């Protein structure tokens, strides 16, 4: 193509996607600093209507627990804990003592010990109910590890982190950190998808890497603003000249904008392409090719760990009928005779979305109910059969799609003989949700995630699934055409 054609491509791709690129950059910076913004919330009344809670959907209700006091039931999910009665006629706040930020009230599990003590866990902390308030419990040497689950087996309380277990027994005054042994099939490789994800955010190389990616985001913001100025200012200068006004300030700004746009873009070209490419890989359809891929860990990175379960643990359960422990991990299900034993891979298991289990509990017949965004399944370990909870048909696939026909986000049990299933989009009609809950706040971090993935652009409908694919291609083309323009300009100068 001629240089003028390359310029047109660069100009119009850049102008059309300027808003979206700015949103990528601002939301990306927020996503890189979750702890710093965990106390900041945004009201859902300012968001598209699909983000309002309806019938406990969108993860608002994850699970329930029959509370020993006053024949009450505790409900918990993404916005905290509530208490209701056995007929669910009223729903009362039960969050006293929990941090104010919604992100820190994302409750993953609640259990009650034999002495009626309540424990709850969020990704950031373990809490214990002391009188009328929750109090945070310190876990040994946890550092910044996220927590994902909490379970009780007899008098043993197990907190599941993403990499380690934290175990305590009655009276639960202290916890010990346990590293699960490597399974026989462990080859030292790590998820290709997670590697690309951490490369995109920079987290693969710790704080330095994240700050570097923040810097790249700032560079893109500068390129967007300077590009718009370079497009708009000639018209402004022309109109001012027609009116006989001084245009020296605008002319100087135009030259500076072009200089910044040219210089910054030229020296950061490779970084810009790398960020655009890795982000492009993290959503469908490219994601599907990465999810099940394995690669050796990058030396010296956060994935280069001796712990075989680094960021792979999701849930832990004790199976009384089989007398062993079960682990739900990003690598599948494993069983252990004790938590100090070598895990053994379970072969006949229910399908689970790559986003992990949301429900894992026994039914009235002693079978496991396993629910995720892939659906709800009944797993009988005694005969190895897995049945679809809704249809009753036998299922043979081990892996599940990221988002199935009935995406399960929660389950309410202990009220009737049959558990109530909560779907992510449809919620449940089994429990009446207070009207004021529809606009419960969303954490700023979660809002940034919705913006960064494109789900916030609800006008696109199902197109949000491939938004990143096309936006990523457009971003890479815009960056590349800018590079070609500079290269051709240098060739012309030499000639």
C-alpha positions in Angstrom: 0.0 0.0 0.0 1.0 3.6 -0.5 2.0 5.6 2.5 -1.2 7.6 2.3 -3.2 4.4 2.5 -1.3 3.3 5.6 -1.9 6.7 7.1 -5.7 6.4 6.5 -5.7 3.0 8.1 -3.8 4.3 11.1 -5.9 7.4 11.4 -9.4 5.8 11.2 -8.6 2.6 13.2 -7.1 4.8 15.8 -9.9 7.3 16.0 -12.7 4.7 16.0 -11.1 2.7 18.8 -9.7 5.6 20.9 -12.5 5.4 23.4 -12.2 1.7 23.8 -8.4 1.8 24.1 -8.7 4.4 26.8 -11.2 2.1 28.6 -8.7 -0.8 28.2 -5.9 1.3 29.7 -7.8 2.8 32.7 -9.5 -0.5 33.6 -6.2 -2.4 33.2 -4.5 -0.1 35.7 -7.3 -0.7 38.2 -7.2 -4.5 37.7 -3.4 -4.5 38.4 -4.0 -3.0 41.9 -6.9 -4.9 43.4 -5.8 -4.4 47.0 -5.6 -0.6 46.6 -9.2 -0.3 45.3 -10.9 -3.1 47.2 -12.8 -0.6 49.4 -14.1 1.4 46.4 -17.7 0.6 45.2 -19.9 1.7 42.4 -23.7 1.8 42.6 -25.4 -0.6 40.1 -28.0 2.1 39.3 -25.4 3.8 37.1 -24.7 0.5 35.1 -26.7 -1.2 32.4 -29.9 -2.8 33.6 -28.5 -6.3 33.1 -26.1 -5.6 36.0 -28.9 -5.1 38.5 -29.6 -8.1 40.7 -32.8 -10.0 39.9 -33.9 -13.1 41.8 -30.4 -13.5 43.4 -28.6 -13.8 40.1 -25.1 -12.6 39.0 -23.5 -14.4 41.9 -25.4 -12.6 44.7 -26.4 -15.9 46.3 -23.8 -18.6 46.4 -24.8 -20.8 49.3 -26.7 -21.2 52.5 -26.2 -22.5 56.0 -28.8 -23.5 58.7 -27.8 -21.4 61.7 -28.3 -23.1 65.1 -29.5 -19.9 66.8 -33.2 -19.0 66.5 -33.9 -21.5 63.7 -32.3 -19.1 61.2 -30.7 -19.6 57.8 -27.7 -17.7 56.6 -27.4 -16.7 52.9 -24.1 -15.6 51.4 -22.6 -14.6 48.1 -20.8 -11.8 46.3 -22.1 -9.0 48.5 -21.9 -10.4 51.9 -24.0 -12.5 54.4 -27.7 -12.2 55.3 -29.9 -13.9 57.8 -33.4 -15.1 57.2 -36.0 -17.3 58.9 -37.0 -20.9 58.0 -39.8 -19.6 55.7 -37.6 -16.8 54.3 -40.1 -14.1 55.1 -37.5 -11.5 56.0 -33.8 -10.9 55.0 -31.6 -9.2 57.6 -28.1 -7.9 57.3 -25.4 -10.1 58.9 -22.3 -8.2 57.9 -21.3 -6.4 61.1 -17.5 -6.4 61.4 -16.8 -7.2 57.7 -14.9 -4.6 55.7 -17.0 -2.1 53.9 -15.8 -2.8 50.4 -17.9 -5.1 48.3 -14.8 -6.9 47.0 -13.9 -7.9 50.5 -17.4 -9.1 51.2 -17.4 -11.6 48.4 -18.1 -14.6 50.7 -17.0 -18.0 49.3 -18.2 -20.2 52.1 -19.6 -20.2 55.7 -19.4 -23.1 58.2 -20.6 -23.7 61.8 -18.5 -25.8 64.2 -19.9 -28.1 66.8 -19.7 -25.4 69.5 -21.9 -23.1 67.3 -19.0 -20.9 66.2 -19.3 -19.4 62.7 -16.5 -19.0 60.2 -16.6 -17.3 56.8 -14.0 -16.9 54.1 -13.6 -14.3 51.3 -10.7 -14.2 48.8 -8.9 -11.7 51.1 -9.5 -13.1 54.6 -10.9 -15.7 57.0 -13.5 -14.3 59.5 -14.8 -15.6 62.8 -18.1 -14.6 64.4 -17.5 -13.2 67.8 -20.7 -12.2 69.5 -22.5 -9.8 67.1 -19.5 -9.1 64.9 -17.1 -10.8 62.5 -13.4 -10.6 63.3 -10.6 -11.3 60.9 -8.4 -14.4 61.7 -4.7 -14.3 60.8 -3.4 -17.2 58.8 0.3 -18.1 59.1 2.6 -16.9 56.3 -0.2 -16.3 53.8 1.3 -13.2 52.3 -1.0 -12.2 49.3 -2.4 -15.6 48.5 -6.1 -15.5 47.6 -8.5 -17.8 49.5 -11.1 -19.8 47.7 -12.9 -22.2 50.1 -13.7 -23.3 53.6 -14.9 -26.7 54.8 -15.4 -28.5 58.1 -14.9 -32.3 58.6 -15.5 -33.4 62.2 -13.5 -30.9 64.3 -11.1 -30.2 61.5 -11.5 -26.8 59.8 -9.8 -26.5 56.4 -9.2 -23.2 54.6 -8.3 -23.7 51.0 -6.0 -21.1 49.4 -5.1 -21.0 45.8 -1.8 -22.7 46.6 -1.9 -24.0 50.2 -4.3 -25.4 52.8 -4.6 -23.9 56.3 -5.8 -26.3 58.9 -7.0 -26.0 62.5 -8.8 -28.2 65.0 -11.0 -27.4 68.0 -10.8 -24.9 69.7 -9.4 -23.2 66.5 -7.0 -20.9 68.1 -4.3 -21.3 65.4 -3.8 -22.6 61.9 -1.0 -24.5 60.3 0.0 -24.1 56.7 0.1 -27.3 54.6 1.7 -27.8 51.2 0.0 -30.6 49.4 2.4 -33.1 47.9 2.9 -33.4 44.2 0.8 -36.0 42.4 2.4 -38.8 40.4 1.4 -37.1 37.1 3.1 -33.8 37.9 5.5 -32.8 35.2 6.5 -29.3 36.4 4.7 -27.5 33.6 2.2 -24.7 34.1 -0.9 -23.5 32.4 -0.2 -21.7 29.1 -3.3 -19.6 29.6 -2.2 -18.4 33.0 1.3 -17.7 31.7 -0.1 -15.4 28.9 -2.5 -13.8 31.5 0.3 -13.0 33.8 2.4 -11.7 31.0 -0.4 -9.4 29.9 -0.8 -7.9 33.4 3.0 -8.0 34.1 2.3 -9.9 37.4 4.5 -12.7 36.1 7.5 -10.6 37.2 6.0 -9.2 40.4 5.6 -5.5 41.3 8.1 -4.4 38.6 6.2 -6.2 35.9 2.9 -4.7 36.9 4.3 -1.2 37.1 5.8 -1.8 33.6 2.4 -2.7 32.2 0.9 0.3 34.0 3.5 2.4 32.2 2.5 0.9 28.8 -1.1 1.8 29.6 -0.1 5.4 30.3 1.8 5.3 26.9 -1.3 4.2 25.1 -3.3 7.0 26.8 -0.7 9.5 25.7 -0.9 8.1 22.1 -4.7 8.3 22.1 -4.8 11.9 23.4 -2.0 13.2 21.1 -3.5 11.4 18.1 -6.9 13.1 18.7 -5.2 16.5 19.1 -3.3 16.0 15.9 -6.6 15.2 14.1 -8.6 18.1 15.6 -6.0 21.0 15.9 -5.6 21.7 12.1 -9.3 22.5 11.9 -9.1 24.7 15.0 -6.1 26.5 13.6 -7.8 27.1 10.3 -10.9 28.5 12.0 -8.9 30.8 14.2 -6.9 32.1 11.2 -10.2 32.9 9.4 -11.2 35.0 12.4 -7.8 36.7 12.4 -6.8 35.3 15.8 -3.3 34.3 17.0 -2.7 30.6 16.4 0.9 30.3 17.8 -0.2 28.4 20.9 -2.3 26.0 18.8 0.5 25.5 16.3 2.9 24.8 19.1 0.5 22.3 20.6 0.1 20.6 17.3 3.8 20.2 16.8 4.2 18.9 20.4 1.4 16.4 19.9 2.9 15.0 16.7 6.3 14.8 18.3 5.0 13.0 21.4 2.9 10.7 19.2 5.7 9.9 16.9 8.5 9.5 19.5 6.6 7.6 22.2 5.0 5.2 19.6 8.3 4.5 17.9 10.3 3.6 21.1 7.5 1.5 22.6 6.3 -0.3 19.5 7.3 -3.8 20.6 5.8 -3.4 24.1 2.6 -2.0 22.6 2.3 -5.0 20.2 3.1 -7.4 23.0 0.3 -6.0 25.3 -2.2 -6.0 22.5 -1.3 -9.6 21.4 -1.4 -11.1 24.9 -4.7 -9.4 25.7 -6.1 -10.7 22.4 -5.3 -14.2 23.4 -7.2 -14.1 26.7 -10.7 -14.2 25.3 -12.6 -16.6 22.9 -11.8 -17.9 20.4 -8.1 -17.8 21.0 -8.6 -18.6 24.7 -9.9 -22.0 23.8 -6.6 -22.9 22.2 -4.7 -21.9 25.4 -6.8 -23.2 28.2 -5.5 -26.8 28.1 -2.0 -26.0 27.0 1.0 -26.6 29.2 4.5 -25.0 29.1 7.5 -24.9 31.4 7.4 -22.0 33.8 9.3 -18.9 32.9 12.6 -19.0 34.9 12.6 -16.5 37.8 8.9 -15.7 37.5 6.1 -16.2 40.0 5.2 -19.4 38.3 8.7 -20.8 38.8 7.7 -22.5 42.1 8.6 -25.7 43.9 5.0 -26.0 45.1 3.2 -28.3 42.6 -0.1 -26.7 43.5 0.9 -23.1 43.0 -2.4 -21.3 42.1 -4.1 -24.6 41.3 -6.2 -25.4 44.4 -9.9 -24.5 44.4 -11.9 -26.5 46.9 -11.4 -29.3 49.5 -14.0 -31.8 50.8 -14.0 -34.8 53.1 -15.9 -37.9 51.7 -17.3 -39.8 54.7 -18.6 -42.7 52.6 -15.2 -43.3 51.0 -13.1 -42.2 53.9 -10.8 -39.8 52.0 -10.3 -36.2 51.1 -11.1 -34.7 47.7 -9.4 -31.7 46.0 -11.0 -29.7 43.2 -8.2 -28.1 41.3 -7.5 -26.4 37.9 -6.1 -29.8 36.9 -9.2 -31.8 37.8 -10.2 -33.8 40.9 -7.8 -35.6 43.2 -8.3 -37.9 46.2 -6.1 -38.3 49.3 -6.2 -40.8 52.1 -5.0 -37.9 54.4 -4.0 -34.3 53.7 -0.4 -35.4 54.1 -0.7 -38.1 51.5 0.1 -38.0 47.8 -3.0 -37.0 45.7 -4.3 -39.5 43.2 -6.1 -38.3 40.1 -9.8 -39.2 39.9 -10.7 -40.5 36.4 -14.6 -40.5 36.2 -15.5 -36.9 37.4 -18.1 -34.3 36.5 -17.5 -31.6 33.9 -16.3 -28.3 35.5 -16.0 -24.9 33.8 -12.5 -23.5 33.6 -13.7 -20.8 36.1 -14.1 -23.5 38.8 -16.8 -25.0 41.0 -19.4 -22.8 42.7 -21.3 -25.7 44.3 -19.8 -28.9 45.9 -21.9 -30.7 48.5 -23.6 -34.0 49.2 -27.2 -34.7 48.4 -29.6 -36.8 50.5 -28.3 -40.1 49.0 -24.6 -39.3 49.7 -23.7 -38.4 46.1 -21.8 -35.3 45.3 -23.5 -32.3 43.7 -20.9 -30.4 41.5 -22.1 -27.1 40.0 -20.2 -24.6 37.9 -20.9 -22.4 34.8 -20.8 -25.7 32.9 -23.9 -26.9 34.6 -25.0 -29.0 37.6 -24.0 -32.7 37.9 -24.5 -35.6 40.3 -21.4 -37.6 41.0 -21.6 -41.1 42.5 -18.1 -42.2 43.4 -19.2 -45.7 44.3 -20.2 -46.6 40.8 -18.3 -43.9 38.9 -21.4 -42.5 37.2 -21.9 -38.8 36.6 -25.5 -37.6 35.8 -26.8 -34.3 34.6 -28.7 -32.9 37.6 -31.5 -31.4 35.4 -32.1 -34.2 32.8 -30.8 -37.2 34.7 -28.8 -38.3 31.6 -25.4 -39.9 32.1 -22.4 -37.6 31.2 -19.0 -38.8 30.1 -17.1 -35.6 29.3 -14.6 -34.7 32.0 -14.0 -31.1 30.9 -16.8 -28.6 30.6 -17.4 -25.5 28.4 -16.6 -22.1 30.0 -20.3 -21.2 30.0 -23.0 -24.0 29.6 -26.7 -23.8 28.9 -27.4 -23.6 32.6 -24.6 -21.8 34.4 -24.9 -22.7 38.1 -23.6 -20.0 40.5 -25.1 -21.2 43.8 -27.2 -23.7 45.7 -29.6 -23.3 48.7 -29.9 -26.5 50.8 -31.1 -27.5 54.3 -34.6 -25.9 53.8 -36.4 -28.6 51.8 -35.5 -32.1 50.8 -34.5 -30.9 47.3 -31.8 -28.2 47.0 -32.6 -24.9 45.2 -30.3 -24.3 42.3 -29.3 -20.7 41.6 -28.3 -19.9 38.0 -26.0 -17.0 37.2 -28.2 -15.3 34.7 -31.7 -16.4 35.8 -31.1 -16.6 39.6 -33.8 -18.6 41.4 -37.5 -18.1 42.2 -37.3 -20.3 45.3 -36.3 -17.4 47.6 -37.8 -13.9 47.5 -35.1 -11.2 47.0 -35.7 -7.8 48.7 -36.3 -5.2 46.1 -33.5 -2.9 47.4 -30.9 -5.6 46.7 -31.2 -5.0 43.0 -28.9 -2.0 43.2 -26.4 -3.3 45.8 -23.0 -1.9 44.9 -20.4 -3.5 42.6 -16.7 -3.2 43.5 -14.6 -0.9 41.3 -12.3 -3.9 40.6 -15.2 -5.9 39.2 -16.5 -3.0 37.2 -13.0 -2.6 35.7 -13.0 -6.3 34.8 -16.4 -5.9 33.0 -15.0 -3.0 31.1 -11.7 -4.7 30.3 -13.4 -7.8 28.9 -16.0 -5.8 27.0 -19.0 -7.3 28.8 -20.0 -3.8 29.9 -21.0 -3.0 26.3 -24.3 -4.8 26.6 -25.6 -3.3 23.3 -23.4 -5.8 21.5 -25.4 -8.7 22.9 -23.7 -12.0 22.3 -21.1 -10.0 20.4 -19.4 -9.3 23.7 -18.0 -12.9 23.4 -15.9 -12.0 20.4 -15.4 -8.3 21.2 -11.9 -8.8 22.4 -11.0 -10.8 19.3 -11.9 -8.0 16.9 -10.8 -5.1 19.3 -7.4 -6.9 19.7 -6.9 -7.2 16.0 -7.9 -3.6 15.4 -5.4 -2.4 18.1 -2.6 -4.5 16.7 -3.3 -3.2 13.2 -3.4 0.4 14.4 -0.1 0.0 16.1 1.5 -1.7 13.2 0.3 0.8 10.6 1.8 3.6 12.8 5.1 1.7 12.7 4.9 1.3 8.9 4.2 5.1 8.5 7.3 5.9 10.5 9.4 3.4 8.6 8.3 4.7 5.2 8.9 8.2 6.3 12.5 7.4 7.2 13.0 5.7 3.8 11.7 8.8 2.0 14.1 11.0 4.0 17.1 8.8 3.2 16.2 8.9 -0.5 
